[in-house]
Structures are given as C-alpha cells and as structure tokens.
Amino acid sequence: MPYTTTRDGTRLHYNDWGDGRPVVLLGTAMMDTRMWEFQAPFLAEHGLRCVSYDRRGCGSSDAPWNGYDYDSLADDLADLLDHLDLRDAVLVGYAVGGGEAVRYLTRHGDGRVGKLALVASTTPFLLRAEDNPDGLDMALFEEMAQAIRTDRPQWLSQLSGPFFGGPEAGPSDPPISPELADWLVRTSLDSSPRAGVEIYRTLFTTDQRAETAKVTVPTLIIHGTADLGAPYALCAPRTHDLIKGSELVTYEGAAHGLFATHADRLNQDLLAFAKS
C-alpha cells in the first residue's frame, strides 16, 4: 500500500493507476479513495494516469489532531504532487475537494496543474453573512458537528437518502442499490470524528470568493440541481461567474452523490475534459 509523508509528518495513503495524463481525484469530506469506485478504474482504462488519495484523518491515512484547514490540506496535496512529480495534471475537486483544489492553486500556483474540474464543489462560500444573506446558517454546522460527536453511524445512515437522492429522499430510497449506499456510507466511518467535524467546519465557514476568482486554468464545473450538501444556487453558478472562461454543466434533478448516481455520465464528462 503506497504512502507519502507530508511536510508535517502525516502519512497519506494513495493509489496511482494507469498511464497518461495525470488526473488527481480529491474526494468528499469524510470518504476516502473508495468513493472513486467507478471513476478511477474507468479513467485508468481509458489512457489516463489516475491518482487518488485518502485525505488526512480519513481511510488509511494518518489522523492527526490538527491540520484540517484549507492551507494544511492544500499543502498535503502539494506534497503528493511533488512526491509523484506530476505535470499538467487535471485536478478533480469533489465537494470540499473543490475548495482544497482552489486553495492549492492560489497557494502553490499552477505549475503542475493544467486543468481543474469542480464537481459538486462547495466553492465559493456557504455560510450566511452580511454580504452572503442567502447562505447557510451556522446553526446547521453546529447540528452536524453534534451529530458526528454523538452518533456518527446514525447520522450518516439518515443522510444517505438526501445525499444520493435529493432533499425529499429518505434513507431507505436512494436511487442506487441499498447495498451500495450502505457501503459508501460505511467508508465515511473510517474517518476520525475530529477530522469529520473540522473538515466540515473548514468547508462551511471559509470564504473562498476572492481566491476562486483568481483561478486561471481551464475549469469545468459539474453540479446537480438537487444538491443538498453543496446547494446549487449557492455554489455552481457563483463559482462559474467567478472563474473566467469556465464551463458549467448542470445535472438536472441530481443530488450530491453524482459519483455513484450518475457515474456513467460523470465518467464521460471527466474523460472528455481530461483528453481535450
């Protein structure tokens, strides 16, 4: 099982499959490389070098107490790209991975990155503020944090319906098999509770409007209109407006878990973008 050690001594587990232009997959808040069950093999089979890794605190990577802010997460990504000496990479930032990728580009530059794909990304800013009046209330984060601390398995199980099926879906009726939904939910339990709370704090409270506007690499934005984790109106069109020349692809009626519910379409969109 391959690992790299970051500048602060944290060991990160990664997968490196295939040959060709590198595509680096940055996952959701608490899931690990297993969330890319459908994307990583497909991209590697179609002439791309597909790299995925477990964010610190998740999966088989180390779980330090600190380091879940965007600067630290971006530094982890930089250390992995340097370790593998990747060039002209396509970063695919999913949910919090989108914010992570944006922070990497503004903190470390685009010397190793040729393109950016933001899928269900939480950019540019989720929290309600005076100049972001339709944002999410801080009380929502506090409820999530308390649920993680109190009973993570129950919280994740209840979340599976809206995560895959949208706001009206219950935990027993996501648009994928119950076995797949249950397995994907259980991968999140391999994260530490501290990582879960602090990663959600980062994605929920960080204002990335100014830095998102500084992204200059070709960018593809993919987002579902029924996304509960990264509400469409707060995220996709605003990110699109901030990144000059970006392309926005909307999945009508799709929720947050596109990697599972719309795997075939997402695979084709990412392949076409990486190969263009």
C-alpha positions in Angstrom: 0.0 0.0 0.0 1.8 3.2 -1.2 2.2 6.1 1.2 3.9 9.5 1.1 4.8 11.6 4.1 3.8 15.3 4.2 5.9 18.2 5.5 4.4 17.9 9.0 5.0 14.2 9.2 1.5 13.0 8.3 1.4 9.8 6.2 -1.1 9.8 3.3 -2.2 6.6 1.5 -2.7 7.0 -2.2 -3.5 4.9 -5.3 -1.6 5.5 -8.6 -3.2 3.6 -11.5 -2.7 3.7 -15.3 -0.5 5.8 -17.6 -1.0 9.0 -19.5 -2.0 12.5 -18.4 -2.4 12.5 -14.6 -5.9 13.0 -13.1 -5.9 13.6 -9.4 -9.1 12.9 -7.6 -9.9 14.9 -4.4 -12.9 13.4 -2.5 -15.7 14.4 -0.2 -15.3 15.4 3.4 -15.2 12.0 5.1 -14.9 9.4 2.3 -11.6 8.0 1.0 -10.3 6.6 -2.2 -13.1 4.0 -2.3 -15.6 6.7 -3.3 -13.9 6.6 -6.7 -15.1 3.0 -7.3 -16.5 3.9 -10.7 -14.2 6.8 -11.8 -10.7 5.6 -11.0 -10.7 2.3 -12.9 -12.6 3.9 -15.8 -10.2 6.8 -16.3 -7.1 4.5 -15.9 -8.6 2.1 -18.5 -9.1 5.0 -21.0 -5.5 6.2 -21.2 -5.1 8.4 -18.1 -3.0 8.1 -15.0 -5.4 8.2 -12.2 -4.2 9.3 -8.7 -6.5 9.2 -5.7 -5.6 9.5 -2.0 -7.1 9.4 1.5 -7.2 12.9 2.9 -5.6 13.2 6.4 -8.0 11.8 9.0 -9.7 9.6 6.5 -9.3 6.0 5.3 -5.8 4.5 5.6 -4.0 7.9 6.1 -2.8 9.2 9.5 -5.3 11.0 11.6 -3.5 13.8 13.4 -5.4 16.1 15.7 -4.8 19.2 13.6 -4.4 20.2 10.0 -7.9 20.2 8.6 -7.9 23.8 7.4 -7.5 24.6 3.7 -3.9 25.7 3.9 -2.9 22.4 5.5 -5.0 20.3 3.1 -3.6 22.2 0.1 0.0 21.6 1.4 -0.8 17.9 1.6 -1.9 17.9 -2.0 1.3 19.8 -2.9 3.4 17.3 -1.2 1.7 14.4 -3.0 2.1 16.1 -6.4 5.8 16.8 -5.7 6.3 13.2 -4.5 4.9 11.8 -7.7 6.4 14.7 -9.8 3.1 15.1 -11.6 2.9 17.6 -14.5 0.0 19.0 -16.5 -2.4 17.3 -14.1 -6.1 17.6 -14.1 -7.4 18.3 -10.6 -10.9 16.9 -9.9 -12.2 18.5 -6.7 -15.3 17.0 -5.3 -17.3 18.9 -2.6 -14.7 20.1 -0.1 -12.1 18.8 -2.6 -13.1 21.7 -4.8 -12.2 24.2 -2.1 -9.0 22.2 -1.5 -8.1 22.4 -5.2 -8.8 26.2 -5.4 -6.6 26.8 -2.3 -3.8 24.7 -3.8 -3.8 26.8 -7.0 -3.8 30.1 -5.1 -1.3 28.9 -2.5 1.1 26.8 -4.7 0.4 28.0 -8.2 -0.5 26.1 -11.4 3.0 24.8 -12.3 1.9 21.2 -12.0 -1.8 21.7 -13.0 -3.2 22.1 -16.5 -6.9 21.9 -15.8 -9.5 21.9 -12.9 -12.8 20.1 -12.6 -15.1 21.1 -9.8 -17.8 18.5 -9.1 -20.5 19.3 -6.5 -18.0 21.8 -5.2 -18.7 23.8 -2.0 -17.0 26.8 -3.5 -17.1 29.8 -3.2 -18.9 30.4 0.2 -21.6 28.5 2.1 -22.0 30.5 5.3 -24.6 33.2 5.7 -23.0 36.6 6.1 -24.0 40.2 5.7 -22.8 40.1 2.1 -24.0 36.5 1.6 -27.5 36.7 3.0 -28.9 33.5 1.4 -26.0 31.4 2.8 -26.4 28.6 5.3 -26.9 29.4 9.0 -24.0 28.5 11.4 -26.6 26.6 13.4 -26.7 23.9 10.7 -23.0 23.3 11.1 -23.4 23.0 14.9 -26.1 20.5 14.4 -23.9 18.4 12.1 -20.9 18.6 14.5 -23.1 17.5 17.4 -24.5 14.6 15.3 -20.9 13.5 14.4 -19.9 13.6 18.1 -23.0 11.8 19.3 -23.8 9.1 16.8 -21.9 9.1 13.5 -23.4 5.9 12.1 -26.9 7.0 12.7 -26.3 10.5 11.2 -24.6 9.1 8.1 -27.3 6.5 7.6 -30.0 9.2 7.8 -28.0 11.4 5.4 -27.7 8.7 2.7 -31.1 9.4 1.2 -30.7 13.1 0.6 -27.0 12.6 -0.2 -27.8 10.4 -3.2 -31.5 11.2 -3.9 -32.0 14.9 -3.0 -33.9 16.7 -0.2 -37.1 14.7 -0.4 -35.4 11.2 -0.4 -35.4 9.2 2.8 -32.7 6.9 4.0 -34.4 3.9 2.5 -34.9 5.1 -1.0 -31.7 6.5 -2.6 -31.5 6.0 -6.4 -28.8 3.3 -6.1 -28.9 -0.1 -4.5 -29.2 -0.1 -0.7 -26.1 -2.3 -0.6 -24.0 0.3 -2.5 -25.4 3.2 -0.4 -24.6 1.3 2.8 -21.1 0.5 1.7 -20.3 4.1 0.7 -21.7 5.4 3.9 -19.6 3.0 5.9 -16.4 4.2 4.2 -17.0 7.5 6.0 -16.8 5.8 9.4 -13.1 5.1 8.7 -12.5 8.8 9.2 -11.8 10.1 12.7 -14.6 12.1 14.4 -12.2 15.0 14.9 -11.4 15.1 11.1 -15.1 14.9 10.3 -16.0 17.9 12.5 -13.0 20.0 11.4 -13.3 19.3 7.7 -16.9 20.3 7.8 -16.0 23.4 9.7 -13.5 24.3 7.0 -15.9 23.8 4.1 -18.7 25.5 5.9 -17.0 28.7 7.1 -14.3 29.5 4.7 -15.0 32.4 2.3 -13.3 31.5 -1.0 -14.8 34.1 -3.2 -11.7 36.2 -3.7 -9.4 33.2 -4.3 -11.9 31.4 -6.6 -11.8 34.5 -8.9 -8.0 34.0 -9.1 -8.2 30.6 -10.8 -6.9 30.9 -14.4 -6.6 27.3 -15.6 -9.3 25.9 -17.8 -12.2 24.9 -15.5 -15.2 22.5 -15.8 -17.9 22.8 -13.2 -20.4 19.9 -12.8 -23.2 20.2 -10.3 -26.6 18.7 -9.6 -29.6 21.0 -9.2 -30.9 18.9 -6.2 -27.6 19.0 -4.3 -28.2 19.3 -0.5 -24.5 19.2 0.6 -23.4 22.0 -1.8 -26.7 23.8 -2.7 -26.7 24.5 -6.4 -27.7 28.2 -6.2 -25.0 29.0 -3.6 -22.2 27.1 -5.4 -22.3 26.3 -9.1 -23.4 29.5 -10.8 -21.4 31.7 -8.4 -18.3 29.6 -8.9 -18.9 29.8 -12.7 -19.3 33.6 -12.6 -16.0 34.0 -10.6 -13.8 31.8 -12.8 -13.4 33.5 -16.2 -14.0 31.2 -19.1 -15.2 28.3 -17.0 -17.8 25.8 -18.3 -20.8 24.9 -16.2 -22.5 21.5 -16.8 -25.8 21.1 -14.9 -27.2 17.7 -14.0 -30.9 18.3 -13.6 -32.5 16.8 -10.6 -29.3 15.2 -9.4 -28.2 15.3 -5.7 -24.7 15.4 -4.2 -23.5 11.8 -4.8 -23.0 12.1 -8.5 -20.0 9.8 -8.4 -22.5 6.9 -7.7 -25.9 8.0 -9.0 -24.6 9.5 -12.3 -21.3 7.5 -12.6 -21.5 6.8 -16.3 -22.3 10.4 -17.3 -19.7 11.8 -14.9 -17.1 9.4 -16.2 -17.6 10.5 -19.8 -17.6 14.2 -18.9 -14.3 13.9 -16.9 -12.7 11.8 -19.7 -13.7 14.2 -22.4 -12.4 17.2 -20.3 -9.1 15.5 -19.5 -8.5 14.4 -23.0 -9.4 17.7 -24.7 
